[in-house]
Amino acid sequence: MLDPAIQNYFSERKEAWLKKNSKAAMQEYELKELEQLCEQQFSLNEWLPNAAKRAGSRAFSTHPSKFSHPSTGIGKNNKKIGTYVTPIIANPEKVNDGFLKSGSVLTDMDSLGDAAALDVDKFLNLTMQDGDNLLTHIQQETDLAQTLLAIKSANYQELRNGFLAMVEGTTESITSSKIKQVYFPVDDDYHQLSLLTNSGMVYKLRSRLDKLRFSDEVKALRDKKRKNEFSEQGYSEIYDLTTIGYGGTKPQNISVLNNQNGGKAHLLSSLPPSIEKRNVHFPKSDFFTESFKKYEYVTQFKALHNVFLDKRNNINIRDARDRYLQQIIDLLIEKMWSVRSVSQAQYHADTSSLSSVQRTWLHDDFTEERETSEQWLNSLISEISAWLTRSYEKVLDKQAIKLGEAERLHFADVIERNKEFLK
């Protein structure tokens, strides 16, 4: 009794063959003859010897040379002709060391060679009921393999050797000038390295990216976002992907995995990081002149000026005045936190001429002093009050109203209300 996977394989092959070769105009007897021919062609006695002969035109490989150059390969029937390159099957030690390399990622075995023998490749990769593929059974000469290959039309050992030709090792390593080469210095000589692609990793990456981007779950979540519907679960997006094609219109000529994926693989962006211009600097001599730019507060000071021009003296005018003053102080406090965030990285005592008051106010090393002392804060309130007057005159220029002691004291009073936020 054949394994169900083998039975299904031949059933599918027969169905496809009949669909391809039958014609609507055929008579019933012609269809029966075609069915008999199909049964004969896909019987074990006829198909297995033919497949065993063709198996040698392909070879399993973890690093197919055709990904480096499509003109390289194993040669017809594994003969070293033309641009023959030794098929590589890497079996490195499985070490979970955090590096992306052969052995650290579980991938499928690939194969390359004559595309006309892809059916043999698929046959040997069939998964049996015990979880092993058919090739493993043939290698280990299990009861399943011995029963399958025990046919009348061919010798068991010849069939086995024919199928195992796809994984036969070789004692020699042959490369090609069509593959990129690196000459690595070793002692007084050089060691030639041929750069090959681990196709299993290439398509494992595509599989993971496609699942991350196009799974049914992600599609549903993306649809919820488009409809502005709530979801407790989020999803990830991968940007700046590039798709590369292998094999053009004939991906089957490169490898099995390439053919299964339509010849398309994804590349992650490997561009250097885009460094944004740093717009926060820790001041070297004075916070007010170095950290604030005129355009950041010009709107608020112009609005404050319009209030000063109003001759009325009522609660609405006074509230408007204090509101615009508070907006300016809020900008100052926001800038204070930005400067503090870079204080450890950018402050250099040997090149700084910052006053002790501003240093205490802005540097993270003085957090405790800011909380326990008031002397520095009183001095800072005076500095801020003077800055408000200077900035108003700078923005309004000749239109500015001359501010006196009363205005300065009121500025200080408004700042005083914010003293806890300035610490």
DRENLUMRO-903012 format. One line per field, with one value per residue (C-alpha): residue in one letter; y, x, z. Coordinates in Angstrom, 2 decimals, padded with zeros to 5 digits. Example, Ala and Ser with C-alpha at 12.3 -4.5 7.8 and 13.67 -1.06 7.14 Angstrom:
2
residuo	c(a,s)
north	c(-004.50,-001.06)
east	c(012.30,013.67)
up	c(007.80,007.14)
***
This chain:
423
residuo	c(m,l,d,p,a,i,q,n,y,f,s,e,r,k,e,a,w,l,k,k,n,s,k,a,a,m,q,e,y,e,l,k,e,l,e,q,l,c,e,q,q,f,s,l,n,e,w,l,p,n,a,a,k,r,a,g,s,r,a,f,s,t,h,p,s,k,f,s,h,p,s,t,g,i,g,k,n,n,k,k,i,g,t,y,v,t,p,i,i,a,n,p,e,k,v,n,d,g,f,l,k,s,g,s,v,l,t,d,m,d,s,l,g,d,a,a,a,l,d,v,d,k,f,l,n,l,t,m,q,d,g,d,n,l,l,t,h,i,q,q,e,t,d,l,a,q,t,l,l,a,i,k,s,a,n,y,q,e,l,r,n,g,f,l,a,m,v,e,g,t,t,e,s,i,t,s,s,k,i,k,q,v,y,f,p,v,d,d,d,y,h,q,l,s,l,l,t,n,s,g,m,v,y,k,l,r,s,r,l,d,k,l,r,f,s,d,e,v,k,a,l,r,d,k,k,r,k,n,e,f,s,e,q,g,y,s,e,i,y,d,l,t,t,i,g,y,g,g,t,k,p,q,n,i,s,v,l,n,n,q,n,g,g,k,a,h,l,l,s,s,l,p,p,s,i,e,k,r,n,v,h,f,p,k,s,d,f,f,t,e,s,f,k,k,y,e,y,v,t,q,f,k,a,l,h,n,v,f,l,d,k,r,n,n,i,n,i,r,d,a,r,d,r,y,l,q,q,i,i,d,l,l,i,e,k,m,w,s,v,r,s,v,s,q,a,q,y,h,a,d,t,s,s,l,s,s,v,q,r,t,w,l,h,d,d,f,t,e,e,r,e,t,s,e,q,w,l,n,s,l,i,s,e,i,s,a,w,l,t,r,s,y,e,k,v,l,d,k,q,a,i,k,l,g,e,a,e,r,l,h,f,a,d,v,i,e,r,n,k,e,f,l,k)
north	c(000.00,003.31,006.29,008.63,011.44,009.29,008.24,011.87,012.84,010.38,011.18,014.86,014.09,011.86,014.42,017.19,014.99,013.98,017.57,018.65,015.88,015.28,017.17,017.89,016.26,012.90,009.84,007.70,004.93,007.54,008.83,005.29,004.71,008.00,006.94,003.60,005.38,007.70,004.78,003.07,006.21,006.94,003.38,002.71,000.25,002.92,006.22,005.34,004.21,007.31,009.58,007.95,008.66,012.29,012.87,013.27,016.40,018.17,018.64,019.72,022.80,025.31,027.93,027.60,029.23,030.40,033.18,034.65,034.03,032.17,030.66,028.60,025.22,021.55,020.56,017.95,014.71,016.16,016.18,018.86,020.72,024.41,026.55,023.71,024.76,022.27,022.15,023.22,021.69,023.53,021.76,024.20,023.74,025.12,027.90,030.49,033.27,036.18,036.33,035.99,033.24,029.75,027.46,030.07,030.07,026.93,026.95,024.60,022.82,024.19,022.48,023.51,021.94,020.82,022.39,019.41,017.28,019.45,016.70,014.40,017.07,017.40,013.61,013.21,016.09,014.52,014.33,010.86,010.03,009.84,013.45,012.61,013.25,010.46,011.22,010.60,007.23,006.30,007.36,005.30,002.38,002.12,-000.46,002.23,002.95,-000.72,-001.46,001.54,000.77,-002.99,-003.02,-005.57,-003.20,-002.01,-003.02,-001.66,-000.47,001.26,003.12,004.11,005.32,007.30,009.21,009.72,011.41,014.60,014.63,012.97,014.78,015.47,015.65,018.53,022.10,023.79,027.41,029.71,033.08,034.12,034.10,037.01,036.06,037.30,036.56,036.45,036.69,033.62,033.60,034.14,033.15,033.85,031.76,032.08,032.53,032.27,034.35,032.33,033.09,031.13,030.89,029.30,032.42,034.68,033.09,032.60,036.38,036.81,034.39,036.27,039.68,038.54,037.14,040.39,042.46,040.37,037.81,037.73,039.05,042.05,042.75,042.84,045.19,047.44,047.56,048.61,051.43,052.59,052.65,054.41,051.51,050.68,047.59,046.51,044.75,046.64,045.62,046.43,047.96,047.45,050.42,050.94,047.33,046.52,043.49,041.72,039.17,036.04,034.24,036.71,034.92,031.51,031.38,027.56,027.75,029.20,026.88,025.16,027.74,030.52,028.89,028.41,032.13,033.30,034.47,037.43,038.12,041.10,043.20,045.24,048.75,048.82,052.56,054.41,056.19,059.62,061.95,064.83,068.20,068.77,071.75,071.71,073.05,073.52,077.23,078.16,081.66,082.69,080.71,083.65,084.73,081.28,079.02,081.31,082.59,085.67,083.83,081.53,084.27,087.14,086.36,086.45,089.71,091.42,090.30,091.64,094.95,095.32,094.92,097.63,099.99,099.56,102.51,100.70,099.27,096.43,092.77,091.61,093.70,092.58,088.91,089.20,090.75,087.96,085.30,086.39,086.69,083.15,081.86,083.34,081.80,078.44,078.62,079.40,076.41,074.11,075.28,074.79,071.08,070.62,072.10,070.03,066.86,067.45,068.90,065.73,065.17,068.73,070.68,071.05,072.94,073.86,075.75,077.08,080.64,080.07,081.88,079.83,080.70,079.37,076.37,075.44,076.00,074.01,071.20,067.85,067.62,070.42,068.89,068.60,072.18,073.44,071.75,072.85,076.43,079.55,082.00,080.96,081.05,084.64,085.68,083.75,085.51,088.85,087.59,086.38,089.67,091.62,089.26,089.85,093.62,093.29,090.84,093.01,095.99,093.82,092.50,095.80,097.94,101.60,100.77,099.51,101.35,102.35,099.96,101.18,099.75,098.90,096.65,095.01,094.24,092.79,090.61,089.34,088.65,086.51,084.66,084.10,082.19,079.74,079.30,075.65,074.89,076.53,074.24)
east	c(000.00,001.53,001.70,-001.30,001.07,002.44,-001.05,-002.19,000.91,000.17,-003.55,-002.79,-000.26,-002.73,-005.52,-003.28,-001.98,-005.48,-006.71,-003.80,-004.10,-007.84,-009.93,-013.63,-013.96,-012.59,-014.76,-015.45,-013.09,-010.36,-010.79,-010.52,-007.33,-005.96,-006.81,-005.06,-001.99,-002.06,-002.27,000.64,002.80,002.31,002.56,005.44,007.02,007.34,007.52,010.07,012.90,012.36,012.35,015.48,017.35,016.22,017.02,020.70,019.94,019.05,020.85,019.76,021.55,021.24,023.17,022.25,024.80,022.10,021.12,024.57,024.48,021.74,024.24,025.92,024.58,025.27,025.43,023.29,022.99,025.40,028.23,030.83,030.28,030.22,029.78,029.54,029.53,029.63,026.18,026.63,024.63,025.57,024.91,026.34,025.97,022.66,023.61,021.15,023.73,021.65,023.35,021.41,023.34,023.07,022.08,020.43,017.29,015.28,014.73,013.63,016.16,016.37,017.40,018.58,019.15,017.03,013.58,012.08,012.80,010.96,008.39,011.11,012.14,008.56,008.24,011.29,010.14,006.75,006.13,005.23,002.90,005.80,006.84,009.99,010.17,010.49,014.16,014.99,013.23,015.24,018.47,017.69,016.30,013.18,010.46,008.47,011.33,012.10,008.43,008.15,011.31,010.72,009.35,009.74,011.02,014.20,016.78,016.17,019.74,019.86,016.67,017.94,021.29,019.48,017.36,020.27,022.22,020.41,022.26,025.53,028.47,031.74,035.31,036.16,034.93,034.46,033.42,032.96,034.25,030.60,030.20,031.54,034.86,036.70,040.39,040.91,044.50,045.63,049.22,051.40,048.70,045.07,041.97,039.37,035.80,032.78,029.82,026.61,023.04,021.25,017.98,016.17,016.79,015.79,012.37,011.93,012.26,009.63,007.30,007.57,007.16,004.12,002.53,003.24,001.75,-000.97,-002.31,-006.09,-005.70,-003.64,-006.04,-008.94,-007.07,-006.04,-009.68,-010.74,-008.22,-009.49,-013.05,-011.83,-013.03,-011.51,-009.33,-007.38,-004.88,-002.46,-000.41,002.99,003.94,007.23,008.24,010.81,010.81,012.34,011.29,013.95,013.30,015.34,015.01,012.83,009.92,011.39,011.87,011.90,015.33,016.85,015.64,012.62,012.10,012.46,009.81,007.45,007.68,007.30,010.91,010.18,012.01,011.91,014.87,014.86,016.25,019.97,020.48,022.44,020.29,018.99,020.46,018.20,019.72,019.96,017.81,018.32,021.61,022.67,023.59,027.22,026.75,023.08,019.83,017.70,019.86,021.00,018.00,015.16,014.64,012.58,010.09,009.14,007.50,006.79,003.05,002.48,004.38,002.44,-000.81,000.44,001.31,-002.26,-003.48,-001.04,-002.48,-006.00,-006.71,-009.47,-008.76,-011.16,-011.06,-011.16,-008.15,-006.19,-007.07,-005.97,-002.67,-001.98,-003.08,-000.51,002.17,001.39,001.65,005.14,006.18,004.76,007.00,009.94,009.18,008.82,012.21,013.66,012.72,014.20,017.52,017.56,017.12,020.52,022.33,024.26,025.42,026.20,027.33,031.11,032.31,035.68,034.10,030.96,030.51,026.94,025.99,025.61,021.89,021.21,023.46,021.49,018.23,019.08,021.50,020.22,023.09,021.50,018.05,018.38,019.60,016.66,014.29,015.96,017.06,015.11,017.97,018.74,015.01,014.60,017.52,016.05,012.67,014.47,016.31,013.10,011.34,014.19,014.10,010.38,010.97,013.91,012.09,008.97,011.09,013.00,009.85,007.94,011.02,009.96,006.31,007.05,005.59,008.10,007.60,008.21,008.71,005.02,005.09,008.33,006.85,003.73,005.88,007.66,004.33,003.12,006.45,006.19,002.96,004.96,007.90,007.08,007.12,010.52,012.25)
up	c(000.00,-001.11,001.23,000.68,-000.36,-003.20,-004.26,-004.35,-006.32,-009.12,-009.07,-009.62,-012.37,-014.19,-013.93,-015.28,-018.11,-019.21,-019.09,-021.28,-023.86,-024.14,-026.70,-026.80,-030.26,-029.11,-029.34,-026.27,-027.41,-027.99,-024.47,-023.08,-025.05,-023.72,-020.15,-020.65,-022.03,-019.01,-016.57,-018.29,-018.42,-014.72,-013.49,-011.12,-013.57,-016.25,-014.37,-011.67,-014.04,-016.17,-013.12,-011.67,-014.91,-014.96,-011.27,-012.10,-014.12,-010.88,-007.58,-004.14,-002.83,-000.02,-002.00,-005.72,-008.00,-010.42,-008.03,-008.66,-012.42,-014.33,-016.78,-014.07,-013.03,-012.53,-016.19,-017.92,-015.90,-013.36,-015.92,-015.41,-018.65,-019.54,-016.44,-013.93,-010.26,-007.41,-005.75,-002.14,000.71,003.88,007.18,009.73,013.45,014.67,017.08,018.33,018.66,017.36,013.95,010.71,008.95,007.51,010.33,012.53,010.37,009.57,005.80,003.05,000.87,-002.66,-005.89,-009.33,-012.71,-015.66,-015.30,-017.18,-014.10,-011.58,-011.22,-009.84,-007.37,-006.15,-005.92,-003.69,-001.45,-000.73,003.00,004.19,007.07,009.53,008.73,006.72,003.01,000.46,-000.24,003.43,003.25,000.14,001.83,004.92,002.89,005.00,004.36,002.55,000.14,-000.46,-001.21,-003.54,-005.55,-005.77,-009.32,-012.10,-014.79,-012.98,-010.41,-006.88,-006.38,-009.76,-008.99,-005.56,-006.94,-009.62,-007.11,-004.72,-007.52,-006.52,-003.20,-004.12,-002.63,-004.38,-003.13,-005.44,-005.36,-008.71,-009.12,-012.09,-013.19,-013.59,-009.80,-007.76,-006.21,-003.13,-002.62,001.14,002.43,004.37,005.65,002.56,000.09,-000.81,-000.35,-003.10,-001.88,-004.17,-002.95,-003.15,-002.10,000.59,-001.34,001.61,003.70,000.81,000.55,004.29,004.48,001.77,003.55,006.83,005.18,003.18,006.34,008.16,005.35,003.70,006.17,006.61,010.14,008.99,006.12,008.59,010.93,008.05,006.92,010.43,010.38,007.00,008.40,011.56,013.73,017.12,017.58,020.66,018.43,016.21,013.20,011.73,008.40,006.54,004.40,001.64,000.42,-002.96,-005.00,-007.04,-009.78,-010.58,-013.89,-015.75,-017.44,-016.58,-012.81,-013.00,-014.63,-011.45,-008.68,-007.17,-004.42,-006.96,-009.15,-006.21,-005.45,-009.02,-009.11,-006.83,-003.56,-001.19,-000.14,003.06,002.88,003.65,003.23,005.90,008.49,007.64,010.24,011.14,011.78,015.51,016.45,020.22,021.54,025.11,025.43,025.96,027.40,027.60,027.28,026.16,023.23,022.06,022.59,021.49,017.96,017.23,014.99,017.87,019.92,017.50,017.22,020.97,021.46,018.65,020.26,023.61,021.92,020.65,024.22,025.39,022.75,024.10,026.44,028.29,031.73,032.45,033.35,029.73,028.78,031.84,031.23,027.60,028.69,031.18,028.71,026.11,028.78,029.92,026.35,026.10,029.42,028.29,025.23,027.49,029.78,026.78,025.48,028.98,028.94,025.46,026.60,029.77,027.69,026.01,029.03,029.89,026.32,025.24,028.30,028.56,031.62,030.09,027.16,028.84,030.16,031.28,034.49,037.65,037.75,034.25,034.80,037.91,036.04,032.92,033.82,035.13,037.60,039.65,040.07,043.83,044.21,042.15,044.60,047.85,047.08,046.12,045.63,042.05,041.19,042.40,040.19,037.27,037.63,037.29,034.17,032.57,033.35,031.72,028.72,028.24,028.08,025.65,023.40,023.21,022.14,019.66,017.99,017.83,017.17,016.73,017.37,020.87,023.83,026.48,029.39,032.90,036.37,036.74,033.68,034.83,038.23,036.64,034.37,037.48,039.18,036.27,036.19,039.95,039.39,037.24,039.59,040.35,036.62,036.21,038.71)
***
